[in-house]
Amino acid sequence: MGQQKRHLQSIKVSHEKHTAACETQVMPIPDTVSISMSQHIGAPCSPLVKKGDYVKVGQPIGDTDAFVSAPIHSSVSGTVTGIERIRSVMGGEDPIIVIETDKKQEIWEEVKPPEINSREDFIKAVRNSGLVGLGGAAFPTHIKYNPQNLEEVDTLIVNGAECEPFITSDHRLMLENTQDIIDGALLVMEQLGLKKGYIGIEENKPDAIALLDKMLAEQNHPELKTVTLRARYPQGAERVLVYEITGKKMDAGVLPAQLGVILSNITTIAFVGQYFKDGMPLVSKRITVDGSAVAEPKNIIAPIGTSISDIIGFCGGYKAEPKKILMGGPMMGRAVFSDRVPLVKNNNAILAFAGEQALVPEETGCINCGRCHKACPFKLLPTAFADAYENRDTERLNQLQINQCMECGSCAYVCPAKRPLGFINKLSKALVKEEASK
């Protein structure tokens, strides 16, 4: 499928894909891991183990009866040394299970490929795997694959855009685990009864597009095609991707299934392909480690729960004092307060910046240039949001459709006054939600 003619507004960012040619390295097992019980949207899990318990790789160590949830598994074999609480990147406190590893990586006896005799078996197996959206949102995948209107859904979209600067882990996945992507996509399409599938990849990854096209042709899968996308930001955003591939507009609050689409990140899809072959739950993650403070930027696979400090240590340590550390990309990632924070399921990068890369520019007055409005994919008015937020005018924020903002940060990126418009939009949405709950 060729280049699409329909486009929402986007911006050109400096891609900084320094690690695109770096083959993924598997990190050695660290001495300890700290596995958070809050790794998905919805209710956090409750620990299933206690201090002193011996656990194995793939063993469930956290779960909950809440509907929006997914179980959590041990990424290592070793002894539980404590159940603690840690400040999360969202500002709250998350329970964590600390495990001292024995480096043996003994696999839990129940790890085996799941049997599928029905769609219900498939959905149950996806939940048992602990899979959540691995592109950032961490929405439990088994819920996404079980929409109430499944009979109206006919299309799978696989998100391989990877439009954030610096991050190349998905690119490496496409080159190194290509068959898992194909197997996962076809399995989802088969089990959900979807007639067509599209893998959206930005044009700056021609090697990945060529490899997938070649393998799909050799294996005779005309129902699954690649779509070449522009290398623009925020091409990988859910609402942008659905529009550019299908032409269907997706307002805030509308789910892809309501438009006849199931949308999954390419890492999520590849995990499906792997899991139904070997039965190993989600216990590790491929991430990009980069930034001006990192001695040896690279792509790695690390056990979930590994601390950022251990990850950076595997990448040669710091070559300069880090002034800012991000989990995720520079556009939508979150700054962390300490490199003791552990890796979680939906991490796709650890970026450590020093010097000018970490500099927060001084904010100046708005000059009413309108660049933020022009950069917004949905033609919103970020400066008007900022004025309404300053006045705590929730009625005005609703009139301006603040909830249409997807917090991509394009407005802040292009602002010559260096105003933190994306962050103000986030605060504005929180204010509106708080007012509505009263």
N, C-alpha and C positions, 0 to 999 in steps of 0.2 A: 504494500500500500504506500503510495507516494506522499510527498509533502502536502500537508493540509493547507487550504487557502483561507480558512477561518481562523482568526486570531483575536484573543483578548490583548489589551495593552500589557506590555512587559518592558523590562529594562535590561540593559546590557551591563553585566557585572564582570569584574576581573575574575576569571575562573580559577586561576592558581592551582591547576591540577598537577602539582609537582610529582605525585606518587602514582600517576596513571600507569606507568611502566613497571611499577614495583610489584613483583609477584608476592602473594600473601604468604606470610611466615606464621607458623603456629608457635605461640608463646609457651614457654615452659610453665608447668603448674607452680603457682606461687605458694609461699608458706602458709598463708591464710587467705580465705575469701570471706566477704561479708555480703550475704545475699539478702536483698531487700524483700520485704513482704508486700511492697506496693510497687508493682511493675506493670500496671495496666490502668486504664480508665475504669473507674468504678470502685467497689469495695476492696480494701486491701485483704490479703490472706491472713489467716491465723496460723501460727506455727504448728506443725504436726510432730515436731521432735522436741526434745528437751536437752538441757546441758548434760553432757556425758554420753549421749547417744552416738553410735558409730553409723555413718551414712555412706552410701555408695553413689556413683555417678548415675544420674537418671532417676534417683529415688525421689518421690514427692516429699517435700519438707514444708509446704504451705498450701492451704486451700481455704475455700469459704463456700457456703451455700448460696451466696448472693448471685443474682442472675448475671449481672455484668461483672464477670470475673474470669480468671484463668489460674490454674494451679501453678506452683513454682517448684522446681526440682533442684536437687543438688548438682552442682557442676563439677564436684570433686568427690573423692573418697577421703574420709578422715573423721575426726571427732568433733562434735559440737562443743565449743568451749564457752558459749554464752549466747543469750538472746538479749539484744540491746536496742537502743533507739539512736537514730542519727538524724541530724538536720538534713532535709531533702533539698534539692535544687529548687523546688517549688515553695520553699519557706516553711513547710510543716515538719513534722517529725515522723519518720518511718521506722517500724520495727525491723530489725535485721537479725539474721542468724549467722553467727560467726563460726567458721569451721576451720580447724587446724588440719591441714592436708597431710596425708601420708605418702603422697606422690605415686601411689600404686595405681590409681585410677581404676579401682575395681568397679565393675558395672553391676548395677542392681539386677537381680535375677529376673524381674518381671519385664525387663526391656526386651521387646520383640516386635516385629512388624504387626500392626493391627489387622484383623480380619474385617473385610467389608462385604456385607451381604445386602446392605440397603443404604439409602441416603442417611437414615438415622444413625447407622453404624459409623458412617463417614464423619458426620457432625460430632458425634461423641468422641471419636478418636482425635479429631482436631482439638477439642477441648482438653482431652487427656494429655496432649502433647505440650500444653502450656503456651500455645502459639497466640501471639498478639500482633497487631500491625507493626511491622518492623521499620516503617518509614518515618516514624516520629510520634504518631498519635497514640499508639499502644492500645487500640480498641481490640477487645477479644475477638479473634478471628472466627470462632465457631458461631458467634452471633451474626457476624457479617455474612457468613455463608448460609444462614438460615432465615432469610427475610420472609415476612408474612405473605408477600406477593410474588413468591418465586415463580409462579406460572406466568408472570408478566415480564420476567427477566430473561434476556436471551444473549447477553454480551458480557464477556470478561475483558477487562482492561488491566494490563499489567504495567505498573508504573516503574519504568527504568530510566526516567529523565535525569535524576541526580543533578539538579540545577544549582545546588548550593556550592559556593566556592570551596576549594581545598579538598572536598570529599571525593574519593575515588573507589570506595569499597564496593559499591554496586557494580561499577565498571569492571573491577577485577572478578567479581562473582560471575558476570556474564561471560568472561573469557575462561574462567577456571571451572565453573560448575554449570556449564551450558545445558547439559543433559538434564540436570535436576530442574532447571527452569522449565524446559519443555515438558518433562514428565509431570511436574506439579501443575502447570497450566492445563494440560490435557486431562489430568485426573479431576481437577475442579470442574472443568467444563462437562466431563462425563457424569460426575456425581450430581451436579446441579442442573443438568439438562440444558446447557448453554450451547447455542448453535455456532457462535463465532467468538474469536478471541484476538485481541490486539496487544502487542508489546510495544509500548511507546518508549523510544530511545532518542536522545538528543543527537543532532548531527555531528557533534564533536566526539562521538564514539564510533567512528566508521568501522573499526575492527570488530566491535561487538555486534553491530548490525549485520556485517558481512558473515560472521560466523553463525549467528542465529539463522539468517536466511539460508545459508548453505545446509545446515543440519535439518531445518524444517523441510527443505526441498528433497533432500536425500531420504528422509523418513516419511515423505509424502503426507504432510499435514496441512492441506490447503485451508483448513478451518482456523488455523492460527497463523497470524501474520505480524511482521514488524511494521511499525509506523515511525517514519523519520520526523522528528520534531525539531523546531528551531532551538538553538542553544541560547535560550533567553531565560531570565528569571521573572516570575516564579512558575516556570513551565511544569514542574512536578507537583504543584498544588492540586488537590483533588478536583476542585471545581473548574480549574483551568484545563486540566487534562481531559476531563469528561467533555468539555465544550469543544476542544480542539480536535478530538478524535471522532466525536459523534455529532457535534453541532447542537447538542442539547444544553440549554442554560440551566444551571443548578444554583438556586438561591440558597441563602443561609437557612439551615434547618431542614433542607431537603436531602434525603439519603440517595446515594447512587441507584439503589434498587428501585426507587420510585420512578427513575428514568430508564429502567430496564437494564441496569448495569451493575455488575459486581466489580469492584475495583480493589486491587491488592498491590502492595509494593513488591518489587521483583525479588527481594530477599525473602519475603513471606512466602511467595510462590515456590521459590527454590527449596525452602525448608519443607514445604508440603511434599515436594518430589523426593527429598531425602528421607523424611520421617516414615513414609509408607513403604520404604524399602528396608530400613534398618531399625525402626522403632525407637530411636534415641530421641527423647524429648528435647526441648529447647534449653540447652545448657551452656552454649558458647555463642560468641558473636564476632563476626568479621567487622573490623573498624579501621578507619584511616587515622593515623597519628601524625600530626603535622603542626606547623607554626614556627615562627622565628626563634622560639625558645627551645625547640626540640633538636637534639644533636643529630639523630638519624631518622628522619621522617620515613614512614613505611606503612604498609597495610598488614594487619595482623589478625589472627584469630585468638581470642582470649576467653578463658572461663568467665561466665557471668559471676559477678561478685568480686572480681579482681579490682584492687584499688588503682586509681589513676597513677599514683606514685610508682607502683610496680609496673604498670604499662609503660610509663615514660622511662623507667629504668631499663626495660627491655629494648627501648629505642635509643639507647646510648645516654640516657639521662638528659638533664638540662644543660644547654650550652650557654645559656644566659638566664638571668633571674626572670621567671615568668611573672608578668604583671597582670595577665588575665588568662584564665583557663576556661574553655568552653566544652560542654558536652553537646555535640552537634555542630552545625555550621555557623558562620558569622552572621547570617541573616536571621535565622530563627532558632539558633541554639541558645542554651542557657549557661550563663556564667556560674561557676562553682566557687565556693568560699575556701575550699581546701582540696589538696590532691589525695586526701584520704577517702574521698567519695568513691563508692564502688560502681563498676560497670553494671548497667541494667539492660534489659532485653532490647529496648528500642534505641539504644545508642548506636550511631553509625560513625561517630568520629570523636576524637579527643584532640582539641586544638589548644596549644599553649603559645601565647604571644608575649614577646618582649619589645621594649622600645616603642617605636612609632606605630607598630601594628596594634599595640594595646592602648594607644593614646585615645582618650575621649576628648574630642575637639570642643572648644569653648562655644557655647550656644550664643547666638546673636539674635537680633530682632527679626521677625517675619517681614519680608519685603513684598508679600502678596504676588509672588511670581507665578503661582499656579502649577509649579512643576510637580508637586505632590499629587494633585488632582489628575494631571496628565499621566503620571506613572501608575496610578491605581488601576488594577485589572477591572474593577467594577465601577470606576468613575465616581468614587466617593470624595468627600471633602474633608481631608484630615485637619486642615486649619480651623474649619468650623467645628469639628469635633473638639479640638483643643480649647476653643473659646467656651463651648458649652460645658466642657468638663470643669474648667476653671470656675465657672459660675454654678456648678453642680446642678445644671439644668437637664434633668433626665428626659423631660418631655421633648426638648429640642434634640437631644441625642437620638431619641426614637424617631423623630421626624426626619432626621438626617440618615436614618437606617444604619446606625452604628453596628448592629449585629451582622450586617453584611461584610464587615471587615474580617479578613481571615488572618490578620496579623503577620503578613508576609514581610513587612518592613521596607517595601519599595519606596514608600513616601519619605521615610527618614533617610534612606540611601541617597536620594536625589536632592534633598533639601540643602540649599546653599547656606542657610542659617544654622545648619547642624542641630535642628530641633529634634528631640526624641519622639517623633510623632507616632511611631509604631507602638512605643511603650505607653504613650498617652491614650492611644486607641484601646489598648488592653485594659488600662485603668478605667476608661469610660465604659467598656462593656461590663466590667465588674460592678461599677456604680449602678448601671441600669438593672443588672441582675439583683443587686442588693435591694434596690428600691422596689422592684417587682415582688420580692419575697415578703415585704412588710404587710 
